[in-house]
Amino acid sequence: MTGDPARGGRALYAFVHIDKTGGRTVRAVLRNSLGTGHCEIRTPYARRPADPNDRSVYVTAADLRRVRRIYRGLRGIAGHNVKPGFDLQAEAPELRYFTFLRDPVSRWLSHYKNKAGSYGREDFERWAGAEWTHDFQTRTLTGGTDAARAIELLERQIGFVGLTEAFDESLLMLGQWLGLADYRPEYRAVNQLTGKSRRRDETRTRTDLGYLDEPAVQARLAEINGVDQQVYDWAVRERFERQRAAYRGDLAADVAELRRRCAALTEWDEPRSSRLLRNWVYKPALLLRLA
């Protein structure tokens, strides 16, 4: 990526991480590839909402400015509160956004199974009745539920859109879009439901979730994800196909090779310098209100 010479001639990427789209794995790929060049940026404690599900707060230019004092070789940021359309470009005019989307009903169910805590039919109705769960991807991107606005944002401000359902293809295409020589798309999937053993996971495994397949429940899921479905369908049909057509090389062969490398992966770790900077410098600075 090329960028503002005043910032060292390198553009910054900004990953808009929407919950339950495979974003934790994407972030791990970026961390492990770029080390201290990648920051898991967070909003200061004073601006964090009481509700952890509230995604209305966004990272500001001032937040990015403070991060740059700590991450001197910063090449990109990622986080749930990274959002286009606000003032980040005041600090980094060269900023380039990307995101991943997922089939809306699949994403909603993954979110529910990960977070609800209890999983009977009444719990489903409670979760489905919470407005913040409706059209969650559109809300994360735009702060509202306007499909046209979300599509315009994806078209004009988001430089790359990956899909969870085409994850390996997306990682390869992302690499070309980023243009970073040290980007490595090999990965092990992280934050998967099958690998978790929290109390809520034990509760879920003991609960009969057969009701989720009932026609009335499926209709409810389609209803509360209707705007997201419009946005996702557009992204698959228009945006992703353009990206696929622009790929340089044999994408199918490259996907097969990536999967071979992933299967043979033995060591896949974040550089120690990156862990130290994040956990022993950046996070304490947040606590001390220095970042």
MIMAR-347376 format. One record per residue (C-alpha): residue number from 1; y, x, z; residue in three letters. Coordinates in nm, 2 decimals. Each point is the difference from the previous one (the first is absolute). Layout:
N
+------+--------+--------+--------+------+
! resi !      v !      u !      w ! resn !
+------+--------+--------+--------+------+
!  NUM !      Y !      X !      Z !  ALA !
...
+------+--------+--------+--------+------+
***
This chain:
291
+------+--------+--------+--------+------+
! resi !      v !      u !      w ! resn !
+------+--------+--------+--------+------+
!    1 !   0.00 !   0.00 !   0.00 !  MET !
!    2 !   0.34 !   0.13 !  -0.09 !  THR !
!    3 !   0.31 !  -0.10 !   0.19 !  GLY !
!    4 !   0.35 !   0.08 !   0.13 !  ASP !
!    5 !   0.06 !   0.38 !  -0.01 !  PRO !
!    6 !   0.20 !  -0.04 !   0.32 !  ALA !
!    7 !  -0.33 !  -0.10 !   0.17 !  ARG !
!    8 !  -0.19 !   0.29 !  -0.15 !  GLY !
!    9 !  -0.07 !  -0.15 !  -0.34 !  GLY !
!   10 !  -0.28 !  -0.22 !   0.13 !  ARG !
!   11 !  -0.01 !  -0.38 !   0.01 !  ALA !
!   12 !  -0.14 !  -0.17 !   0.31 !  LEU !
!   13 !  -0.27 !  -0.26 !  -0.02 !  TYR !
!   14 !   0.00 !  -0.30 !   0.24 !  ALA !
!   15 !  -0.32 !  -0.19 !   0.06 !  PHE !
!   16 !   0.05 !  -0.37 !   0.09 !  VAL !
!   17 !  -0.31 !  -0.05 !   0.20 !  HIS !
!   18 !  -0.11 !  -0.37 !   0.02 !  ILE !
!   19 !  -0.27 !  -0.07 !   0.26 !  ASP !
!   20 !  -0.36 !  -0.01 !  -0.10 !  LYS !
!   21 !   0.04 !   0.13 !  -0.35 !  THR !
!   22 !  -0.17 !   0.33 !   0.04 !  GLY !
!   23 !   0.33 !   0.16 !   0.10 !  GLY !
!   24 !  -0.14 !   0.21 !   0.29 !  ARG !
!   25 !  -0.23 !   0.17 !  -0.24 !  THR !
!   26 !   0.29 !   0.06 !  -0.24 !  VAL !
!   27 !   0.20 !   0.15 !   0.28 !  ARG !
!   28 !  -0.28 !   0.22 !   0.10 !  ALA !
!   29 !  -0.03 !   0.13 !  -0.36 !  VAL !
!   30 !   0.38 !   0.08 !   0.01 !  LEU !
!   31 !  -0.02 !   0.16 !   0.34 !  ARG !
!   32 !  -0.30 !   0.21 !  -0.08 !  ASN !
!   33 !   0.14 !   0.11 !  -0.34 !  SER !
!   34 !   0.36 !   0.07 !   0.10 !  LEU !
!   35 !  -0.01 !   0.09 !   0.37 !  GLY !
!   36 !   0.34 !   0.02 !   0.15 !  THR !
!   37 !   0.15 !  -0.12 !  -0.33 !  GLY !
!   38 !  -0.11 !  -0.35 !   0.09 !  HIS !
!   39 !   0.15 !  -0.20 !   0.29 !  CYS !
!   40 !  -0.14 !  -0.32 !   0.15 !  GLU !
!   41 !   0.35 !  -0.13 !   0.06 !  ILE !
!   42 !   0.07 !  -0.24 !   0.29 !  ARG !
!   43 !   0.29 !  -0.21 !   0.11 !  THR !
!   44 !   0.17 !   0.11 !   0.32 !  PRO !
!   45 !  -0.13 !  -0.17 !   0.32 !  TYR !
!   46 !   0.34 !  -0.17 !   0.06 !  ALA !
!   47 !  -0.03 !  -0.19 !  -0.33 !  ARG !
!   48 !  -0.37 !  -0.10 !   0.03 !  ARG !
!   49 !  -0.06 !  -0.38 !   0.03 !  PRO !
!   50 !  -0.19 !  -0.13 !   0.29 !  ALA !
!   51 !  -0.26 !  -0.16 !  -0.23 !  ASP !
!   52 !  -0.21 !   0.27 !  -0.16 !  PRO !
!   53 !  -0.07 !  -0.22 !  -0.30 !  ASN !
!   54 !   0.37 !  -0.03 !  -0.08 !  ASP !
!   55 !   0.06 !   0.21 !  -0.31 !  ARG !
!   56 !   0.37 !  -0.10 !  -0.04 !  SER !
!   57 !   0.13 !   0.33 !   0.14 !  VAL !
!   58 !   0.03 !   0.28 !  -0.26 !  TYR !
!   59 !   0.05 !   0.37 !  -0.01 !  VAL !
!   60 !   0.36 !   0.09 !  -0.06 !  THR !
!   61 !   0.18 !   0.29 !  -0.16 !  ALA !
!   62 !   0.09 !   0.12 !   0.35 !  ALA !
!   63 !  -0.37 !   0.01 !   0.09 !  ASP !
!   64 !  -0.08 !   0.20 !  -0.31 !  LEU !
!   65 !   0.29 !   0.24 !   0.07 !  ARG !
!   66 !  -0.14 !   0.07 !   0.35 !  ARG !
!   67 !  -0.35 !   0.05 !  -0.14 !  VAL !
!   68 !   0.13 !   0.25 !  -0.25 !  ARG !
!   69 !   0.12 !   0.21 !   0.29 !  ARG !
!   70 !  -0.35 !   0.02 !   0.13 !  ILE !
!   71 !  -0.20 !   0.00 !  -0.33 !  TYR !
!   72 !   0.19 !   0.28 !  -0.18 !  ARG !
!   73 !  -0.22 !   0.00 !  -0.30 !  GLY !
!   74 !  -0.03 !  -0.38 !  -0.03 !  LEU !
!   75 !  -0.15 !  -0.13 !  -0.32 !  ARG !
!   76 !  -0.07 !  -0.36 !   0.10 !  GLY !
!   77 !  -0.02 !  -0.27 !   0.26 !  ILE !
!   78 !  -0.24 !  -0.29 !   0.07 !  ALA !
!   79 !   0.00 !  -0.29 !   0.24 !  GLY !
!   80 !  -0.02 !  -0.37 !   0.06 !  HIS !
!   81 !   0.38 !  -0.01 !   0.04 !  ASN !
!   82 !   0.08 !   0.19 !  -0.32 !  VAL !
!   83 !   0.17 !  -0.26 !  -0.22 !  LYS !
!   84 !   0.19 !   0.01 !  -0.33 !  PRO !
!   85 !   0.32 !  -0.18 !  -0.04 !  GLY !
!   86 !   0.18 !   0.13 !   0.31 !  PHE !
!   87 !   0.20 !   0.32 !   0.06 !  ASP !
!   88 !  -0.26 !   0.28 !  -0.02 !  LEU !
!   89 !   0.14 !   0.12 !  -0.33 !  GLN !
!   90 !   0.33 !   0.07 !   0.17 !  ALA !
!   91 !  -0.18 !   0.30 !   0.15 !  GLU !
!   92 !  -0.24 !   0.07 !  -0.28 !  ALA !
!   93 !   0.13 !  -0.13 !  -0.34 !  PRO !
!   94 !  -0.31 !   0.15 !  -0.17 !  GLU !
!   95 !  -0.24 !  -0.21 !   0.22 !  LEU !
!   96 !  -0.30 !  -0.15 !  -0.20 !  ARG !
!   97 !  -0.19 !  -0.29 !   0.15 !  TYR !
!   98 !  -0.37 !  -0.09 !  -0.04 !  PHE !
!   99 !  -0.23 !  -0.25 !   0.16 !  THR !
!  100 !  -0.35 !  -0.15 !  -0.01 !  PHE !
!  101 !  -0.08 !  -0.37 !  -0.02 !  LEU !
!  102 !  -0.33 !  -0.18 !   0.07 !  ARG !
!  103 !  -0.15 !  -0.33 !  -0.10 !  ASP !
!  104 !   0.19 !  -0.23 !   0.24 !  PRO !
!  105 !  -0.28 !  -0.20 !   0.15 !  VAL !
!  106 !  -0.21 !   0.32 !   0.05 !  SER !
!  107 !   0.29 !   0.17 !   0.17 !  ARG !
!  108 !   0.07 !  -0.30 !   0.22 !  TRP !
!  109 !  -0.36 !  -0.02 !   0.12 !  LEU !
!  110 !  -0.01 !   0.38 !   0.07 !  SER !
!  111 !   0.32 !  -0.03 !   0.20 !  HIS !
!  112 !  -0.14 !  -0.30 !   0.19 !  TYR !
!  113 !  -0.33 !   0.17 !   0.08 !  LYS !
!  114 !   0.18 !   0.32 !   0.11 !  ASN !
!  115 !   0.27 !  -0.16 !   0.22 !  LYS !
!  116 !  -0.07 !  -0.35 !   0.12 !  ALA !
!  117 !  -0.20 !   0.10 !   0.31 !  GLY !
!  118 !  -0.21 !  -0.32 !   0.00 !  SER !
!  119 !  -0.15 !  -0.16 !  -0.30 !  TYR !
!  120 !  -0.10 !  -0.36 !   0.05 !  GLY !
!  121 !   0.12 !  -0.28 !  -0.22 !  ARG !
!  122 !   0.29 !  -0.07 !   0.24 !  GLU !
!  123 !   0.10 !   0.36 !  -0.01 !  ASP !
!  124 !   0.00 !  -0.01 !  -0.38 !  PHE !
!  125 !   0.23 !  -0.31 !   0.01 !  GLU !
!  126 !   0.23 !   0.18 !   0.24 !  ARG !
!  127 !   0.01 !   0.31 !  -0.22 !  TRP !
!  128 !   0.04 !  -0.20 !  -0.32 !  ALA !
!  129 !   0.28 !  -0.21 !   0.16 !  GLY !
!  130 !   0.21 !   0.31 !   0.08 !  ALA !
!  131 !   0.26 !   0.02 !  -0.27 !  GLU !
!  132 !   0.02 !   0.38 !   0.00 !  TRP !
!  133 !  -0.36 !   0.01 !  -0.14 !  THR !
!  134 !   0.10 !  -0.21 !  -0.30 !  HIS !
!  135 !   0.06 !   0.20 !  -0.32 !  ASP !
!  136 !   0.00 !   0.31 !   0.20 !  PHE !
!  137 !   0.03 !   0.25 !  -0.29 !  GLN !
!  138 !   0.30 !  -0.17 !  -0.14 !  THR !
!  139 !   0.16 !  -0.02 !   0.35 !  ARG !
!  140 !  -0.06 !   0.37 !   0.05 !  THR !
!  141 !   0.16 !   0.09 !  -0.33 !  LEU !
!  142 !   0.30 !  -0.24 !   0.00 !  THR !
!  143 !   0.03 !  -0.15 !   0.35 !  GLY !
!  144 !  -0.06 !  -0.35 !  -0.15 !  GLY !
!  145 !  -0.23 !  -0.20 !  -0.21 !  THR !
!  146 !   0.16 !   0.00 !  -0.34 !  ASP !
!  147 !  -0.25 !   0.10 !  -0.27 !  ALA !
!  148 !   0.27 !   0.06 !  -0.26 !  ALA !
!  149 !   0.18 !   0.24 !   0.23 !  ARG !
!  150 !  -0.31 !   0.19 !   0.09 !  ALA !
!  151 !  -0.09 !   0.04 !  -0.37 !  ILE !
!  152 !   0.35 !   0.12 !  -0.09 !  GLU !
!  153 !  -0.02 !   0.25 !   0.29 !  LEU !
!  154 !  -0.34 !   0.13 !  -0.13 !  LEU !
!  155 !   0.14 !   0.02 !  -0.35 !  GLU !
!  156 !   0.33 !   0.17 !   0.08 !  ARG !
!  157 !  -0.03 !   0.19 !   0.32 !  GLN !
!  158 !  -0.37 !   0.08 !   0.06 !  ILE !
!  159 !  -0.10 !   0.28 !  -0.23 !  GLY !
!  160 !  -0.38 !  -0.03 !   0.04 !  PHE !
!  161 !  -0.23 !  -0.29 !   0.11 !  VAL !
!  162 !  -0.35 !   0.08 !   0.11 !  GLY !
!  163 !  -0.28 !  -0.26 !   0.05 !  LEU !
!  164 !  -0.25 !   0.00 !   0.28 !  THR !
!  165 !  -0.25 !  -0.15 !  -0.24 !  GLU !
!  166 !   0.04 !   0.30 !  -0.23 !  ALA !
!  167 !   0.05 !   0.26 !   0.27 !  PHE !
!  168 !  -0.14 !   0.31 !  -0.17 !  ASP !
!  169 !   0.18 !  -0.08 !  -0.32 !  GLU !
!  170 !   0.32 !  -0.05 !   0.20 !  SER !
!  171 !  -0.03 !   0.33 !   0.18 !  LEU !
!  172 !  -0.04 !   0.19 !  -0.33 !  LEU !
!  173 !   0.29 !  -0.18 !  -0.16 !  MET !
!  174 !   0.21 !   0.05 !   0.31 !  LEU !
!  175 !  -0.06 !   0.38 !  -0.03 !  GLY !
!  176 !   0.14 !   0.00 !  -0.35 !  GLN !
!  177 !   0.30 !  -0.21 !   0.11 !  TRP !
!  178 !   0.07 !   0.23 !   0.29 !  LEU !
!  179 !  -0.03 !   0.31 !  -0.21 !  GLY !
!  180 !  -0.08 !   0.22 !   0.31 !  LEU !
!  181 !  -0.22 !   0.30 !  -0.08 !  ALA !
!  182 !  -0.16 !   0.00 !   0.35 !  ASP !
!  183 !  -0.08 !  -0.37 !   0.00 !  TYR !
!  184 !  -0.38 !  -0.05 !   0.06 !  ARG !
!  185 !  -0.14 !  -0.35 !  -0.05 !  PRO !
!  186 !  -0.34 !   0.07 !   0.17 !  GLU !
!  187 !  -0.04 !  -0.22 !   0.31 !  TYR !
!  188 !  -0.22 !  -0.15 !   0.26 !  ARG !
!  189 !   0.09 !  -0.37 !   0.07 !  ALA !
!  190 !   0.17 !  -0.04 !   0.33 !  VAL !
!  191 !   0.09 !  -0.30 !   0.22 !  ASN !
!  192 !  -0.29 !  -0.21 !  -0.13 !  GLN !
!  193 !  -0.12 !  -0.30 !   0.20 !  LEU !
!  194 !  -0.36 !   0.11 !  -0.01 !  THR !
!  195 !   0.08 !   0.32 !   0.19 !  GLY !
!  196 !   0.18 !  -0.16 !   0.29 !  LYS !
!  197 !  -0.14 !  -0.08 !   0.35 !  SER !
!  198 !   0.29 !  -0.16 !   0.19 !  ARG !
!  199 !  -0.06 !  -0.29 !   0.23 !  ARG !
!  200 !   0.14 !  -0.23 !  -0.27 !  ARG !
!  201 !  -0.26 !   0.14 !  -0.25 !  ASP !
!  202 !  -0.28 !  -0.08 !   0.25 !  GLU !
!  203 !   0.15 !  -0.36 !   0.03 !  THR !
!  204 !   0.01 !  -0.04 !  -0.37 !  ARG !
!  205 !  -0.36 !   0.12 !  -0.06 !  THR !
!  206 !  -0.12 !  -0.26 !   0.25 !  ARG !
!  207 !   0.20 !  -0.28 !  -0.16 !  THR !
!  208 !  -0.13 !  -0.22 !  -0.29 !  ASP !
!  209 !   0.26 !   0.05 !  -0.27 !  LEU !
!  210 !  -0.18 !  -0.23 !  -0.25 !  GLY !
!  211 !   0.30 !  -0.25 !   0.02 !  TYR !
!  212 !   0.20 !   0.25 !  -0.21 !  LEU !
!  213 !  -0.21 !  -0.09 !  -0.30 !  ASP !
!  214 !   0.06 !  -0.38 !   0.03 !  GLU !
!  215 !   0.20 !  -0.15 !  -0.29 !  PRO !
!  216 !   0.27 !  -0.13 !   0.24 !  ALA !
!  217 !   0.05 !   0.34 !   0.15 !  VAL !
!  218 !   0.01 !   0.17 !  -0.35 !  GLN !
!  219 !   0.26 !  -0.26 !  -0.11 !  ALA !
!  220 !   0.21 !   0.08 !   0.31 !  ARG !
!  221 !  -0.02 !   0.37 !  -0.07 !  LEU !
!  222 !   0.11 !  -0.06 !  -0.36 !  ALA !
!  223 !   0.29 !  -0.21 !   0.12 !  GLU !
!  224 !   0.14 !   0.25 !   0.25 !  ILE !
!  225 !  -0.04 !   0.29 !  -0.25 !  ASN !
!  226 !   0.13 !  -0.19 !  -0.30 !  GLY !
!  227 !   0.32 !   0.21 !  -0.05 !  VAL !
!  228 !  -0.20 !   0.33 !   0.05 !  ASP !
!  229 !  -0.25 !  -0.12 !  -0.26 !  GLN !
!  230 !   0.28 !  -0.04 !  -0.26 !  GLN !
!  231 !   0.13 !   0.35 !   0.08 !  VAL !
!  232 !  -0.34 !   0.15 !   0.00 !  TYR !
!  233 !  -0.11 !  -0.16 !  -0.33 !  ASP !
!  234 !   0.32 !   0.13 !  -0.16 !  TRP !
!  235 !  -0.06 !   0.35 !   0.13 !  ALA !
!  236 !  -0.36 !   0.00 !  -0.13 !  VAL !
!  237 !   0.08 !  -0.15 !  -0.34 !  ARG !
!  238 !   0.33 !   0.18 !  -0.08 !  GLU !
!  239 !   0.07 !   0.30 !   0.22 !  ARG !
!  240 !  -0.34 !   0.14 !   0.06 !  PHE !
!  241 !  -0.11 !  -0.03 !  -0.36 !  GLU !
!  242 !   0.31 !   0.19 !  -0.11 !  ARG !
!  243 !  -0.07 !   0.27 !   0.24 !  GLN !
!  244 !  -0.36 !   0.02 !  -0.11 !  ARG !
!  245 !   0.10 !   0.02 !  -0.37 !  ALA !
!  246 !   0.25 !   0.29 !   0.09 !  ALA !
!  247 !  -0.27 !   0.21 !   0.17 !  TYR !
!  248 !  -0.04 !   0.34 !  -0.15 !  ARG !
!  249 !  -0.37 !   0.07 !  -0.05 !  GLY !
!  250 !  -0.33 !  -0.19 !   0.02 !  ASP !
!  251 !   0.05 !  -0.22 !   0.30 !  LEU !
!  252 !  -0.36 !  -0.12 !   0.02 !  ALA !
!  253 !  -0.13 !   0.36 !  -0.01 !  ALA !
!  254 !   0.25 !   0.12 !   0.26 !  ASP !
!  255 !  -0.09 !  -0.29 !   0.23 !  VAL !
!  256 !  -0.37 !   0.10 !  -0.03 !  ALA !
!  257 !   0.09 !   0.36 !   0.08 !  GLU !
!  258 !   0.22 !  -0.10 !   0.30 !  LEU !
!  259 !  -0.29 !  -0.20 !   0.14 !  ARG !
!  260 !  -0.23 !   0.30 !  -0.04 !  ARG !
!  261 !   0.25 !   0.22 !   0.19 !  ARG !
!  262 !   0.04 !  -0.26 !   0.27 !  CYS !
!  263 !  -0.37 !  -0.03 !   0.05 !  ALA !
!  264 !  -0.03 !   0.38 !   0.03 !  ALA !
!  265 !   0.31 !   0.03 !   0.23 !  LEU !
!  266 !  -0.08 !   0.20 !   0.32 !  THR !
!  267 !   0.34 !   0.10 !   0.14 !  GLU !
!  268 !   0.29 !  -0.24 !  -0.03 !  TRP !
!  269 !   0.25 !   0.06 !   0.27 !  ASP !
!  270 !   0.37 !  -0.01 !   0.06 !  GLU !
!  271 !   0.15 !   0.35 !   0.03 !  PRO !
!  272 !   0.05 !   0.11 !   0.36 !  ARG !
!  273 !   0.37 !   0.07 !  -0.06 !  SER !
!  274 !   0.04 !  -0.36 !  -0.11 !  SER !
!  275 !  -0.17 !  -0.15 !   0.31 !  ARG !
!  276 !   0.21 !   0.23 !   0.22 !  LEU !
!  277 !   0.33 !  -0.09 !  -0.16 !  LEU !
!  278 !  -0.08 !  -0.38 !   0.02 !  ARG !
!  279 !  -0.15 !  -0.02 !   0.34 !  ASN !
!  280 !   0.19 !   0.28 !   0.19 !  TRP !
!  281 !   0.34 !  -0.01 !  -0.17 !  VAL !
!  282 !   0.07 !  -0.32 !  -0.19 !  TYR !
!  283 !  -0.15 !  -0.25 !   0.25 !  LYS !
!  284 !   0.15 !   0.16 !   0.31 !  PRO !
!  285 !   0.34 !   0.00 !  -0.19 !  ALA !
!  286 !  -0.04 !  -0.37 !  -0.05 !  LEU !
!  287 !  -0.07 !  -0.05 !   0.37 !  LEU !
!  288 !   0.31 !   0.21 !   0.09 !  LEU !
!  289 !   0.20 !  -0.19 !  -0.26 !  ARG !
!  290 !   0.06 !   0.31 !  -0.20 !  LEU !
!  291 !  -0.17 !  -0.13 !  -0.32 !  ALA !
+------+--------+--------+--------+------+
***
